[in-house]
């Protein structure tokens, strides 16, 4: 087993564990932070669906309500004008 003694490390029961380089430690902690930020962001967005409190096909209340409400008025106006022309 060659090369282990050149960089130094910790020996435990005959196995030498090499020390991490500084950039490996910093990159690992940075990627771990990105992972947790992503997990919390997705939990904020989809947590209710994951816990069964809301169905994924329900959509967002503010967007679907405003959009559907506008269509209802348009259809009422066109049906009333078409019935009055007959």
PDB file with SEQRES, HELIX, SHEET and CRYST1 records, atoms N, CA, C and O in Angstrom:
SEQRES   1 A   86  UNK UNK UNK UNK UNK UNK UNK UNK UNK UNK UNK UNK UNK          
SEQRES   2 A   86  UNK UNK UNK UNK UNK UNK UNK UNK UNK UNK UNK UNK UNK          
SEQRES   3 A   86  UNK UNK UNK UNK UNK UNK UNK UNK UNK UNK UNK UNK UNK          
SEQRES   4 A   86  UNK UNK UNK UNK UNK UNK UNK UNK UNK UNK UNK UNK UNK          
SEQRES   5 A   86  UNK UNK UNK UNK UNK UNK UNK UNK UNK UNK UNK UNK UNK          
SEQRES   6 A   86  UNK UNK UNK UNK UNK UNK UNK UNK UNK UNK UNK UNK UNK          
SEQRES   7 A   86  UNK UNK UNK UNK UNK UNK UNK UNK                              
HELIX    1 AA1 UNK A    4  UNK A    7  1                                   4    
HELIX    2 AA2 UNK A   22  UNK A   50  1                                  29    
HELIX    3 AA3 UNK A   56  UNK A   58  5                                   3    
HELIX    4 AA4 UNK A   61  UNK A   85  1                                  25    
SHEET    1 AA1 2 UNK A   9  UNK A  12  0                                        
SHEET    2 AA1 2 UNK A  15  UNK A  18 -1                                        
CRYST1    1.000    1.000    1.000  90.00  90.00  90.00 P 1           1          
ATOM      1  N   UNK A   1       0.861  -1.162   0.000  1.00  0.00           N  
ATOM      2  CA  UNK A   1       0.000   0.000   0.000  1.00  0.00           C  
ATOM      3  C   UNK A   1       0.907   1.225   0.000  1.00  0.00           C  
ATOM      4  O   UNK A   1       1.403   1.635   1.050  1.00  0.00           O  
ATOM      5  N   UNK A   2       1.116   1.789  -1.135  1.00  0.00           N  
ATOM      6  CA  UNK A   2       2.075   2.880  -1.221  1.00  0.00           C  
ATOM      7  C   UNK A   2       1.398   4.232  -1.300  1.00  0.00           C  
ATOM      8  O   UNK A   2       0.230   4.340  -1.674  1.00  0.00           O  
ATOM      9  N   UNK A   3       2.146   5.257  -0.942  1.00  0.00           N  
ATOM     10  CA  UNK A   3       1.694   6.622  -1.109  1.00  0.00           C  
ATOM     11  C   UNK A   3       0.937   7.201   0.062  1.00  0.00           C  
ATOM     12  O   UNK A   3       0.711   8.411   0.081  1.00  0.00           O  
ATOM     13  N   UNK A   4       0.532   6.414   1.037  1.00  0.00           N  
ATOM     14  CA  UNK A   4      -0.258   6.918   2.145  1.00  0.00           C  
ATOM     15  C   UNK A   4       0.537   7.793   3.094  1.00  0.00           C  
ATOM     16  O   UNK A   4      -0.004   8.741   3.662  1.00  0.00           O  
ATOM     17  N   UNK A   5       1.826   7.484   3.275  1.00  0.00           N  
ATOM     18  CA  UNK A   5       2.639   8.225   4.215  1.00  0.00           C  
ATOM     19  C   UNK A   5       3.093   9.582   3.708  1.00  0.00           C  
ATOM     20  O   UNK A   5       3.495  10.427   4.509  1.00  0.00           O  
ATOM     21  N   UNK A   6       3.042   9.815   2.412  1.00  0.00           N  
ATOM     22  CA  UNK A   6       3.547  11.068   1.848  1.00  0.00           C  
ATOM     23  C   UNK A   6       2.678  12.262   2.231  1.00  0.00           C  
ATOM     24  O   UNK A   6       3.211  13.344   2.475  1.00  0.00           O  
ATOM     25  N   UNK A   7       1.403  12.104   2.291  1.00  0.00           N  
ATOM     26  CA  UNK A   7       0.494  13.207   2.592  1.00  0.00           C  
ATOM     27  C   UNK A   7       0.093  13.244   4.066  1.00  0.00           C  
ATOM     28  O   UNK A   7      -0.470  14.236   4.528  1.00  0.00           O  
ATOM     29  N   UNK A   8       0.366  12.219   4.773  1.00  0.00           N  
ATOM     30  CA  UNK A   8      -0.021  12.163   6.179  1.00  0.00           C  
ATOM     31  C   UNK A   8      -1.453  11.695   6.312  1.00  0.00           C  
ATOM     32  O   UNK A   8      -2.211  11.696   5.342  1.00  0.00           O  
ATOM     33  N   UNK A   9      -1.812  11.304   7.494  1.00  0.00           N  
ATOM     34  CA  UNK A   9      -3.164  10.844   7.732  1.00  0.00           C  
ATOM     35  C   UNK A   9      -3.274  10.249   9.111  1.00  0.00           C  
ATOM     36  O   UNK A   9      -2.341  10.315   9.912  1.00  0.00           O  
ATOM     37  N   UNK A  10      -4.410   9.672   9.377  1.00  0.00           N  
ATOM     38  CA  UNK A  10      -4.681   9.050  10.657  1.00  0.00           C  
ATOM     39  C   UNK A  10      -4.699   7.545  10.458  1.00  0.00           C  
ATOM     40  O   UNK A  10      -5.392   7.040   9.575  1.00  0.00           O  
ATOM     41  N   UNK A  11      -3.935   6.822  11.279  1.00  0.00           N  
ATOM     42  CA  UNK A  11      -3.882   5.371  11.175  1.00  0.00           C  
ATOM     43  C   UNK A  11      -4.754   4.759  12.254  1.00  0.00           C  
ATOM     44  O   UNK A  11      -4.648   5.098  13.433  1.00  0.00           O  
ATOM     45  N   UNK A  12      -5.629   3.840  11.821  1.00  0.00           N  
ATOM     46  CA  UNK A  12      -6.522   3.149  12.741  1.00  0.00           C  
ATOM     47  C   UNK A  12      -6.539   1.680  12.357  1.00  0.00           C  
ATOM     48  O   UNK A  12      -6.953   1.322  11.254  1.00  0.00           O  
ATOM     49  N   UNK A  13      -6.087   0.834  13.270  1.00  0.00           N  
ATOM     50  CA  UNK A  13      -6.026  -0.618  13.066  1.00  0.00           C  
ATOM     51  C   UNK A  13      -5.331  -0.980  11.759  1.00  0.00           C  
ATOM     52  O   UNK A  13      -5.789  -1.852  11.021  1.00  0.00           O  
ATOM     53  N   UNK A  14      -4.240  -0.312  11.486  1.00  0.00           N  
ATOM     54  CA  UNK A  14      -3.435  -0.640  10.316  1.00  0.00           C  
ATOM     55  C   UNK A  14      -3.879   0.021   9.030  1.00  0.00           C  
ATOM     56  O   UNK A  14      -3.213  -0.141   8.008  1.00  0.00           O  
ATOM     57  N   UNK A  15      -4.958   0.747   9.036  1.00  0.00           N  
ATOM     58  CA  UNK A  15      -5.447   1.439   7.834  1.00  0.00           C  
ATOM     59  C   UNK A  15      -5.234   2.928   8.002  1.00  0.00           C  
ATOM     60  O   UNK A  15      -5.684   3.513   8.987  1.00  0.00           O  
ATOM     61  N   UNK A  16      -4.554   3.550   7.054  1.00  0.00           N  
ATOM     62  CA  UNK A  16      -4.280   4.980   7.127  1.00  0.00           C  
ATOM     63  C   UNK A  16      -5.330   5.738   6.323  1.00  0.00           C  
ATOM     64  O   UNK A  16      -5.470   5.539   5.116  1.00  0.00           O  
ATOM     65  N   UNK A  17      -6.060   6.604   7.009  1.00  0.00           N  
ATOM     66  CA  UNK A  17      -7.079   7.432   6.369  1.00  0.00           C  
ATOM     67  C   UNK A  17      -6.435   8.775   6.026  1.00  0.00           C  
ATOM     68  O   UNK A  17      -5.996   9.487   6.929  1.00  0.00           O  
ATOM     69  N   UNK A  18      -6.369   9.136   4.747  1.00  0.00           N  
ATOM     70  CA  UNK A  18      -5.697  10.395   4.385  1.00  0.00           C  
ATOM     71  C   UNK A  18      -6.519  11.599   4.818  1.00  0.00           C  
ATOM     72  O   UNK A  18      -7.744  11.525   4.906  1.00  0.00           O  
ATOM     73  N   UNK A  19      -5.836  12.713   5.089  1.00  0.00           N  
ATOM     74  CA  UNK A  19      -6.518  13.950   5.447  1.00  0.00           C  
ATOM     75  C   UNK A  19      -7.150  14.572   4.205  1.00  0.00           C  
ATOM     76  O   UNK A  19      -6.615  14.469   3.101  1.00  0.00           O  
ATOM     77  N   UNK A  20      -8.286  15.210   4.404  1.00  0.00           N  
ATOM     78  CA  UNK A  20      -8.943  15.896   3.290  1.00  0.00           C  
ATOM     79  C   UNK A  20      -8.196  17.168   2.940  1.00  0.00           C  
ATOM     80  O   UNK A  20      -7.590  17.813   3.795  1.00  0.00           O  
ATOM     81  N   UNK A  21      -8.255  17.516   1.647  1.00  0.00           N  
ATOM     82  CA  UNK A  21      -7.731  18.813   1.256  1.00  0.00           C  
ATOM     83  C   UNK A  21      -8.777  19.856   1.625  1.00  0.00           C  
ATOM     84  O   UNK A  21      -9.966  19.552   1.721  1.00  0.00           O  
ATOM     85  N   UNK A  22      -8.325  21.081   1.828  1.00  0.00           N  
ATOM     86  CA  UNK A  22      -9.216  22.156   2.282  1.00  0.00           C  
ATOM     87  C   UNK A  22     -10.360  22.391   1.304  1.00  0.00           C  
ATOM     88  O   UNK A  22     -11.499  22.579   1.731  1.00  0.00           O  
ATOM     89  N   UNK A  23     -10.086  22.386   0.010  1.00  0.00           N  
ATOM     90  CA  UNK A  23     -11.134  22.678  -0.965  1.00  0.00           C  
ATOM     91  C   UNK A  23     -12.178  21.571  -1.016  1.00  0.00           C  
ATOM     92  O   UNK A  23     -13.336  21.834  -1.340  1.00  0.00           O  
ATOM     93  N   UNK A  24     -11.785  20.321  -0.695  1.00  0.00           N  
ATOM     94  CA  UNK A  24     -12.763  19.234  -0.639  1.00  0.00           C  
ATOM     95  C   UNK A  24     -13.767  19.486   0.490  1.00  0.00           C  
ATOM     96  O   UNK A  24     -14.970  19.290   0.318  1.00  0.00           O  
ATOM     97  N   UNK A  25     -13.257  19.922   1.645  1.00  0.00           N  
ATOM     98  CA  UNK A  25     -14.118  20.191   2.794  1.00  0.00           C  
ATOM     99  C   UNK A  25     -15.053  21.361   2.510  1.00  0.00           C  
ATOM    100  O   UNK A  25     -16.247  21.289   2.803  1.00  0.00           O  
ATOM    101  N   UNK A  26     -14.517  22.439   1.942  1.00  0.00           N  
ATOM    102  CA  UNK A  26     -15.323  23.622   1.654  1.00  0.00           C  
ATOM    103  C   UNK A  26     -16.374  23.304   0.583  1.00  0.00           C  
ATOM    104  O   UNK A  26     -17.532  23.702   0.716  1.00  0.00           O  
ATOM    105  N   UNK A  27     -15.979  22.594  -0.468  1.00  0.00           N  
ATOM    106  CA  UNK A  27     -16.926  22.237  -1.534  1.00  0.00           C  
ATOM    107  C   UNK A  27     -18.020  21.304  -1.009  1.00  0.00           C  
ATOM    108  O   UNK A  27     -19.185  21.435  -1.387  1.00  0.00           O  
ATOM    109  N   UNK A  28     -17.646  20.370  -0.144  1.00  0.00           N  
ATOM    110  CA  UNK A  28     -18.639  19.455   0.430  1.00  0.00           C  
ATOM    111  C   UNK A  28     -19.654  20.177   1.298  1.00  0.00           C  
ATOM    112  O   UNK A  28     -20.849  19.889   1.231  1.00  0.00           O  
ATOM    113  N   UNK A  29     -19.185  21.110   2.109  1.00  0.00           N  
ATOM    114  CA  UNK A  29     -20.110  21.877   2.957  1.00  0.00           C  
ATOM    115  C   UNK A  29     -20.992  22.794   2.111  1.00  0.00           C  
ATOM    116  O   UNK A  29     -22.174  22.972   2.407  1.00  0.00           O  
ATOM    117  N   UNK A  30     -20.419  23.371   1.065  1.00  0.00           N  
ATOM    118  CA  UNK A  30     -21.201  24.238   0.176  1.00  0.00           C  
ATOM    119  C   UNK A  30     -22.289  23.471  -0.551  1.00  0.00           C  
ATOM    120  O   UNK A  30     -23.427  23.933  -0.631  1.00  0.00           O  
ATOM    121  N   UNK A  31     -21.950  22.307  -1.081  1.00  0.00           N  
ATOM    122  CA  UNK A  31     -22.946  21.491  -1.772  1.00  0.00           C  
ATOM    123  C   UNK A  31     -24.001  20.958  -0.807  1.00  0.00           C  
ATOM    124  O   UNK A  31     -25.163  20.801  -1.183  1.00  0.00           O  
ATOM    125  N   UNK A  32     -23.606  20.679   0.426  1.00  0.00           N  
ATOM    126  CA  UNK A  32     -24.570  20.252   1.437  1.00  0.00           C  
ATOM    127  C   UNK A  32     -25.559  21.374   1.729  1.00  0.00           C  
ATOM    128  O   UNK A  32     -26.756  21.125   1.871  1.00  0.00           O  
ATOM    129  N   UNK A  33     -25.069  22.604   1.819  1.00  0.00           N  
ATOM    130  CA  UNK A  33     -25.954  23.749   2.064  1.00  0.00           C  
ATOM    131  C   UNK A  33     -26.918  23.944   0.899  1.00  0.00           C  
ATOM    132  O   UNK A  33     -28.099  24.214   1.114  1.00  0.00           O  
ATOM    133  N   UNK A  34     -26.424  23.809  -0.337  1.00  0.00           N  
ATOM    134  CA  UNK A  34     -27.289  23.936  -1.511  1.00  0.00           C  
ATOM    135  C   UNK A  34     -28.374  22.862  -1.486  1.00  0.00           C  
ATOM    136  O   UNK A  34     -29.534  23.142  -1.787  1.00  0.00           O  
ATOM    137  N   UNK A  35     -28.002  21.639  -1.129  1.00  0.00           N  
ATOM    138  CA  UNK A  35     -28.974  20.553  -1.053  1.00  0.00           C  
ATOM    139  C   UNK A  35     -30.076  20.868  -0.046  1.00  0.00           C  
ATOM    140  O   UNK A  35     -31.257  20.700  -0.347  1.00  0.00           O  
ATOM    141  N   UNK A  36     -29.692  21.331   1.162  1.00  0.00           N  
ATOM    142  CA  UNK A  36     -30.693  21.608   2.178  1.00  0.00           C  
ATOM    143  C   UNK A  36     -31.566  22.799   1.806  1.00  0.00           C  
ATOM    144  O   UNK A  36     -32.764  22.783   2.087  1.00  0.00           O  
ATOM    145  N   UNK A  37     -30.999  23.836   1.178  1.00  0.00           N  
ATOM    146  CA  UNK A  37     -31.818  24.951   0.709  1.00  0.00           C  
ATOM    147  C   UNK A  37     -32.836  24.467  -0.312  1.00  0.00           C  
ATOM    148  O   UNK A  37     -33.985  24.908  -0.304  1.00  0.00           O  
ATOM    149  N   UNK A  38     -32.416  23.560  -1.194  1.00  0.00           N  
ATOM    150  CA  UNK A  38     -33.327  23.019  -2.206  1.00  0.00           C  
ATOM    151  C   UNK A  38     -34.430  22.187  -1.546  1.00  0.00           C  
ATOM    152  O   UNK A  38     -35.595  22.293  -1.927  1.00  0.00           O  
ATOM    153  N   UNK A  39     -34.071  21.366  -0.566  1.00  0.00           N  
ATOM    154  CA  UNK A  39     -35.069  20.543   0.132  1.00  0.00           C  
ATOM    155  C   UNK A  39     -36.100  21.426   0.824  1.00  0.00           C  
ATOM    156  O   UNK A  39     -37.298  21.159   0.734  1.00  0.00           O  
ATOM    157  N   UNK A  40     -35.653  22.474   1.514  1.00  0.00           N  
ATOM    158  CA  UNK A  40     -36.587  23.360   2.208  1.00  0.00           C  
ATOM    159  C   UNK A  40     -37.428  24.170   1.231  1.00  0.00           C  
ATOM    160  O   UNK A  40     -38.600  24.433   1.499  1.00  0.00           O  
ATOM    161  N   UNK A  41     -36.846  24.568   0.102  1.00  0.00           N  
ATOM    162  CA  UNK A  41     -37.608  25.294  -0.924  1.00  0.00           C  
ATOM    163  C   UNK A  41     -38.712  24.412  -1.494  1.00  0.00           C  
ATOM    164  O   UNK A  41     -39.848  24.863  -1.638  1.00  0.00           O  
ATOM    165  N   UNK A  42     -38.393  23.155  -1.821  1.00  0.00           N  
ATOM    166  CA  UNK A  42     -39.394  22.237  -2.366  1.00  0.00           C  
ATOM    167  C   UNK A  42     -40.435  21.890  -1.308  1.00  0.00           C  
ATOM    168  O   UNK A  42     -41.605  21.704  -1.641  1.00  0.00           O  
ATOM    169  N   UNK A  43     -40.035  21.800  -0.043  1.00  0.00           N  
ATOM    170  CA  UNK A  43     -41.000  21.537   1.023  1.00  0.00           C  
ATOM    171  C   UNK A  43     -41.971  22.703   1.148  1.00  0.00           C  
ATOM    172  O   UNK A  43     -43.157  22.498   1.408  1.00  0.00           O  
ATOM    173  N   UNK A  44     -41.476  23.924   0.964  1.00  0.00           N  
ATOM    174  CA  UNK A  44     -42.360  25.090   1.020  1.00  0.00           C  
ATOM    175  C   UNK A  44     -43.340  25.064  -0.143  1.00  0.00           C  
ATOM    176  O   UNK A  44     -44.514  25.391   0.030  1.00  0.00           O  
ATOM    177  N   UNK A  45     -42.868  24.676  -1.332  1.00  0.00           N  
ATOM    178  CA  UNK A  45     -43.708  24.669  -2.522  1.00  0.00           C  
ATOM    179  C   UNK A  45     -44.692  23.491  -2.529  1.00  0.00           C  
ATOM    180  O   UNK A  45     -45.866  23.675  -2.849  1.00  0.00           O  
ATOM    181  N   UNK A  46     -44.227  22.294  -2.183  1.00  0.00           N  
ATOM    182  CA  UNK A  46     -45.027  21.079  -2.332  1.00  0.00           C  
ATOM    183  C   UNK A  46     -45.291  20.355  -1.030  1.00  0.00           C  
ATOM    184  O   UNK A  46     -45.731  19.205  -1.053  1.00  0.00           O  
ATOM    185  N   UNK A  47     -45.038  20.988   0.107  1.00  0.00           N  
ATOM    186  CA  UNK A  47     -45.198  20.307   1.388  1.00  0.00           C  
ATOM    187  C   UNK A  47     -46.618  19.867   1.661  1.00  0.00           C  
ATOM    188  O   UNK A  47     -46.832  18.783   2.204  1.00  0.00           O  
ATOM    189  N   UNK A  48     -47.601  20.688   1.296  1.00  0.00           N  
ATOM    190  CA  UNK A  48     -49.001  20.330   1.541  1.00  0.00           C  
ATOM    191  C   UNK A  48     -49.405  19.112   0.718  1.00  0.00           C  
ATOM    192  O   UNK A  48     -50.178  18.275   1.184  1.00  0.00           O  
ATOM    193  N   UNK A  49     -48.893  19.012  -0.489  1.00  0.00           N  
ATOM    194  CA  UNK A  49     -49.191  17.847  -1.333  1.00  0.00           C  
ATOM    195  C   UNK A  49     -48.529  16.607  -0.745  1.00  0.00           C  
ATOM    196  O   UNK A  49     -49.132  15.535  -0.698  1.00  0.00           O  
ATOM    197  N   UNK A  50     -47.286  16.760  -0.297  1.00  0.00           N  
ATOM    198  CA  UNK A  50     -46.558  15.633   0.272  1.00  0.00           C  
ATOM    199  C   UNK A  50     -47.236  15.106   1.527  1.00  0.00           C  
ATOM    200  O   UNK A  50     -47.266  13.897   1.755  1.00  0.00           O  
ATOM    201  N   UNK A  51     -47.779  16.001   2.338  1.00  0.00           N  
ATOM    202  CA  UNK A  51     -48.447  15.593   3.578  1.00  0.00           C  
ATOM    203  C   UNK A  51     -49.908  15.205   3.363  1.00  0.00           C  
ATOM    204  O   UNK A  51     -50.576  14.782   4.306  1.00  0.00           O  
ATOM    205  N   UNK A  52     -50.408  15.341   2.149  1.00  0.00           N  
ATOM    206  CA  UNK A  52     -51.783  14.964   1.855  1.00  0.00           C  
ATOM    207  C   UNK A  52     -52.806  16.017   2.216  1.00  0.00           C  
ATOM    208  O   UNK A  52     -53.996  15.709   2.284  1.00  0.00           O  
ATOM    209  N   UNK A  53     -52.387  17.249   2.448  1.00  0.00           N  
ATOM    210  CA  UNK A  53     -53.312  18.317   2.811  1.00  0.00           C  
ATOM    211  C   UNK A  53     -53.943  18.973   1.586  1.00  0.00           C  
ATOM    212  O   UNK A  53     -54.971  19.640   1.699  1.00  0.00           O  
ATOM    213  N   UNK A  54     -53.334  18.788   0.426  1.00  0.00           N  
ATOM    214  CA  UNK A  54     -53.843  19.385  -0.809  1.00  0.00           C  
ATOM    215  C   UNK A  54     -53.527  18.439  -1.952  1.00  0.00           C  
ATOM    216  O   UNK A  54     -52.493  17.771  -1.935  1.00  0.00           O  
ATOM    217  N   UNK A  55     -54.408  18.373  -2.949  1.00  0.00           N  
ATOM    218  CA  UNK A  55     -54.151  17.540  -4.117  1.00  0.00           C  
ATOM    219  C   UNK A  55     -53.336  18.316  -5.136  1.00  0.00           C  
ATOM    220  O   UNK A  55     -53.503  19.530  -5.259  1.00  0.00           O  
ATOM    221  N   UNK A  56     -52.447  17.633  -5.879  1.00  0.00           N  
ATOM    222  CA  UNK A  56     -51.615  18.356  -6.840  1.00  0.00           C  
ATOM    223  C   UNK A  56     -52.424  18.973  -7.975  1.00  0.00           C  
ATOM    224  O   UNK A  56     -51.973  19.945  -8.582  1.00  0.00           O  
ATOM    225  N   UNK A  57     -53.597  18.443  -8.275  1.00  0.00           N  
ATOM    226  CA  UNK A  57     -54.387  18.972  -9.382  1.00  0.00           C  
ATOM    227  C   UNK A  57     -55.284  20.132  -8.960  1.00  0.00           C  
ATOM    228  O   UNK A  57     -55.966  20.720  -9.799  1.00  0.00           O  
ATOM    229  N   UNK A  58     -55.291  20.468  -7.666  1.00  0.00           N  
ATOM    230  CA  UNK A  58     -56.105  21.590  -7.205  1.00  0.00           C  
ATOM    231  C   UNK A  58     -55.590  22.928  -7.703  1.00  0.00           C  
ATOM    232  O   UNK A  58     -56.380  23.854  -7.887  1.00  0.00           O  
ATOM    233  N   UNK A  59     -54.306  23.056  -7.922  1.00  0.00           N  
ATOM    234  CA  UNK A  59     -53.739  24.310  -8.399  1.00  0.00           C  
ATOM    235  C   UNK A  59     -53.635  25.331  -7.295  1.00  0.00           C  
ATOM    236  O   UNK A  59     -53.880  25.028  -6.127  1.00  0.00           O  
ATOM    237  N   UNK A  60     -53.268  26.548  -7.670  1.00  0.00           N  
ATOM    238  CA  UNK A  60     -53.148  27.638  -6.707  1.00  0.00           C  
ATOM    239  C   UNK A  60     -54.477  28.358  -6.632  1.00  0.00           C  
ATOM    240  O   UNK A  60     -55.097  28.623  -7.662  1.00  0.00           O  
ATOM    241  N   UNK A  61     -54.918  28.676  -5.438  1.00  0.00           N  
ATOM    242  CA  UNK A  61     -56.230  29.281  -5.237  1.00  0.00           C  
ATOM    243  C   UNK A  61     -56.338  30.651  -5.901  1.00  0.00           C  
ATOM    244  O   UNK A  61     -57.339  30.936  -6.559  1.00  0.00           O  
ATOM    245  N   UNK A  62     -55.339  31.491  -5.741  1.00  0.00           N  
ATOM    246  CA  UNK A  62     -55.453  32.851  -6.265  1.00  0.00           C  
ATOM    247  C   UNK A  62     -55.423  32.881  -7.787  1.00  0.00           C  
ATOM    248  O   UNK A  62     -56.117  33.698  -8.392  1.00  0.00           O  
ATOM    249  N   UNK A  63     -54.652  32.031  -8.413  1.00  0.00           N  
ATOM    250  CA  UNK A  63     -54.544  32.061  -9.871  1.00  0.00           C  
ATOM    251  C   UNK A  63     -55.776  31.438 -10.544  1.00  0.00           C  
ATOM    252  O   UNK A  63     -56.358  32.035 -11.449  1.00  0.00           O  
ATOM    253  N   UNK A  64     -56.166  30.250 -10.103  1.00  0.00           N  
ATOM    254  CA  UNK A  64     -57.271  29.560 -10.762  1.00  0.00           C  
ATOM    255  C   UNK A  64     -58.608  30.259 -10.490  1.00  0.00           C  
ATOM    256  O   UNK A  64     -59.480  30.273 -11.358  1.00  0.00           O  
ATOM    257  N   UNK A  65     -58.777  30.834  -9.306  1.00  0.00           N  
ATOM    258  CA  UNK A  65     -60.042  31.486  -8.985  1.00  0.00           C  
ATOM    259  C   UNK A  65     -60.242  32.742  -9.842  1.00  0.00           C  
ATOM    260  O   UNK A  65     -61.320  32.955 -10.396  1.00  0.00           O  
ATOM    261  N   UNK A  66     -59.212  33.557  -9.943  1.00  0.00           N  
ATOM    262  CA  UNK A  66     -59.317  34.789 -10.723  1.00  0.00           C  
ATOM    263  C   UNK A  66     -59.509  34.503 -12.203  1.00  0.00           C  
ATOM    264  O   UNK A  66     -60.259  35.203 -12.884  1.00  0.00           O  
ATOM    265  N   UNK A  67     -58.838  33.485 -12.694  1.00  0.00           N  
ATOM    266  CA  UNK A  67     -58.915  33.154 -14.110  1.00  0.00           C  
ATOM    267  C   UNK A  67     -60.281  32.549 -14.451  1.00  0.00           C  
ATOM    268  O   UNK A  67     -60.902  32.919 -15.448  1.00  0.00           O  
ATOM    269  N   UNK A  68     -60.736  31.623 -13.619  1.00  0.00           N  
ATOM    270  CA  UNK A  68     -62.028  30.978 -13.864  1.00  0.00           C  
ATOM    271  C   UNK A  68     -63.184  31.947 -13.707  1.00  0.00           C  
ATOM    272  O   UNK A  68     -64.184  31.846 -14.418  1.00  0.00           O  
ATOM    273  N   UNK A  69     -63.051  32.884 -12.781  1.00  0.00           N  
ATOM    274  CA  UNK A  69     -64.106  33.846 -12.541  1.00  0.00           C  
ATOM    275  C   UNK A  69     -64.297  34.751 -13.763  1.00  0.00           C  
ATOM    276  O   UNK A  69     -65.423  35.097 -14.118  1.00  0.00           O  
ATOM    277  N   UNK A  70     -63.199  35.123 -14.390  1.00  0.00           N  
ATOM    278  CA  UNK A  70     -63.271  35.970 -15.580  1.00  0.00           C  
ATOM    279  C   UNK A  70     -63.951  35.261 -16.742  1.00  0.00           C  
ATOM    280  O   UNK A  70     -64.677  35.888 -17.514  1.00  0.00           O  
ATOM    281  N   UNK A  71     -63.725  33.971 -16.871  1.00  0.00           N  
ATOM    282  CA  UNK A  71     -64.361  33.214 -17.947  1.00  0.00           C  
ATOM    283  C   UNK A  71     -65.870  33.121 -17.744  1.00  0.00           C  
ATOM    284  O   UNK A  71     -66.635  33.137 -18.708  1.00  0.00           O  
ATOM    285  N   UNK A  72     -66.290  33.024 -16.485  1.00  0.00           N  
ATOM    286  CA  UNK A  72     -67.714  32.906 -16.202  1.00  0.00           C  
ATOM    287  C   UNK A  72     -68.492  34.122 -16.673  1.00  0.00           C  
ATOM    288  O   UNK A  72     -69.587  33.978 -17.217  1.00  0.00           O  
ATOM    289  N   UNK A  73     -67.953  35.310 -16.475  1.00  0.00           N  
ATOM    290  CA  UNK A  73     -68.636  36.520 -16.915  1.00  0.00           C  
ATOM    291  C   UNK A  73     -68.695  36.597 -18.435  1.00  0.00           C  
ATOM    292  O   UNK A  73     -69.693  37.048 -18.997  1.00  0.00           O  
ATOM    293  N   UNK A  74     -67.645  36.164 -19.093  1.00  0.00           N  
ATOM    294  CA  UNK A  74     -67.623  36.196 -20.556  1.00  0.00           C  
ATOM    295  C   UNK A  74     -68.662  35.266 -21.147  1.00  0.00           C  
ATOM    296  O   UNK A  74     -69.320  35.610 -22.129  1.00  0.00           O  
ATOM    297  N   UNK A  75     -68.813  34.105 -20.566  1.00  0.00           N  
ATOM    298  CA  UNK A  75     -69.794  33.150 -21.079  1.00  0.00           C  
ATOM    299  C   UNK A  75     -71.223  33.610 -20.800  1.00  0.00           C  
ATOM    300  O   UNK A  75     -72.118  33.393 -21.616  1.00  0.00           O  
ATOM    301  N   UNK A  76     -71.436  34.244 -19.651  1.00  0.00           N  
ATOM    302  CA  UNK A  76     -72.779  34.718 -19.331  1.00  0.00           C  
ATOM    303  C   UNK A  76     -73.188  35.824 -20.305  1.00  0.00           C  
ATOM    304  O   UNK A  76     -74.331  35.866 -20.761  1.00  0.00           O  
ATOM    305  N   UNK A  77     -72.274  36.691 -20.611  1.00  0.00           N  
ATOM    306  CA  UNK A  77     -72.593  37.805 -21.504  1.00  0.00           C  
ATOM    307  C   UNK A  77     -72.872  37.290 -22.918  1.00  0.00           C  
ATOM    308  O   UNK A  77     -73.794  37.766 -23.580  1.00  0.00           O  
ATOM    309  N   UNK A  78     -72.084  36.328 -23.380  1.00  0.00           N  
ATOM    310  CA  UNK A  78     -72.306  35.839 -24.732  1.00  0.00           C  
ATOM    311  C   UNK A  78     -73.585  35.006 -24.826  1.00  0.00           C  
ATOM    312  O   UNK A  78     -74.264  35.035 -25.852  1.00  0.00           O  
ATOM    313  N   UNK A  79     -73.921  34.262 -23.763  1.00  0.00           N  
ATOM    314  CA  UNK A  79     -75.148  33.460 -23.819  1.00  0.00           C  
ATOM    315  C   UNK A  79     -76.382  34.359 -23.743  1.00  0.00           C  
ATOM    316  O   UNK A  79     -77.385  34.090 -24.404  1.00  0.00           O  
ATOM    317  N   UNK A  80     -76.315  35.424 -22.943  1.00  0.00           N  
ATOM    318  CA  UNK A  80     -77.488  36.306 -22.839  1.00  0.00           C  
ATOM    319  C   UNK A  80     -77.685  37.098 -24.121  1.00  0.00           C  
ATOM    320  O   UNK A  80     -78.821  37.354 -24.519  1.00  0.00           O  
ATOM    321  N   UNK A  81     -76.600  37.487 -24.769  1.00  0.00           N  
ATOM    322  CA  UNK A  81     -76.751  38.246 -26.014  1.00  0.00           C  
ATOM    323  C   UNK A  81     -77.204  37.338 -27.149  1.00  0.00           C  
ATOM    324  O   UNK A  81     -77.941  37.776 -28.032  1.00  0.00           O  
ATOM    325  N   UNK A  82     -76.773  36.074 -27.138  1.00  0.00           N  
ATOM    326  CA  UNK A  82     -77.211  35.169 -28.195  1.00  0.00           C  
ATOM    327  C   UNK A  82     -78.674  34.785 -28.010  1.00  0.00           C  
ATOM    328  O   UNK A  82     -79.383  34.586 -28.996  1.00  0.00           O  
ATOM    329  N   UNK A  83     -79.152  34.672 -26.738  1.00  0.00           N  
ATOM    330  CA  UNK A  83     -80.537  34.321 -26.513  1.00  0.00           C  
ATOM    331  C   UNK A  83     -81.459  35.499 -26.844  1.00  0.00           C  
ATOM    332  O   UNK A  83     -82.597  35.297 -27.269  1.00  0.00           O  
ATOM    333  N   UNK A  84     -80.974  36.719 -26.651  1.00  0.00           N  
ATOM    334  CA  UNK A  84     -81.817  37.880 -26.962  1.00  0.00           C  
ATOM    335  C   UNK A  84     -81.897  38.121 -28.450  1.00  0.00           C  
ATOM    336  O   UNK A  84     -82.842  38.763 -28.910  1.00  0.00           O  
ATOM    337  N   UNK A  85     -80.940  37.631 -29.224  1.00  0.00           N  
ATOM    338  CA  UNK A  85     -80.986  37.866 -30.669  1.00  0.00           C  
ATOM    339  C   UNK A  85     -81.909  36.879 -31.357  1.00  0.00           C  
ATOM    340  O   UNK A  85     -82.305  37.109 -32.499  1.00  0.00           O  
ATOM    341  N   UNK A  86     -82.263  35.784 -30.695  1.00  0.00           N  
ATOM    342  CA  UNK A  86     -83.144  34.811 -31.330  1.00  0.00           C  
ATOM    343  C   UNK A  86     -84.528  35.248 -31.233  1.00  0.00           C  
ATOM    344  O   UNK A  86     -85.428  34.558 -31.713  1.00  0.00           O  
TER     345      UNK A  86                                                      
END                                                                             
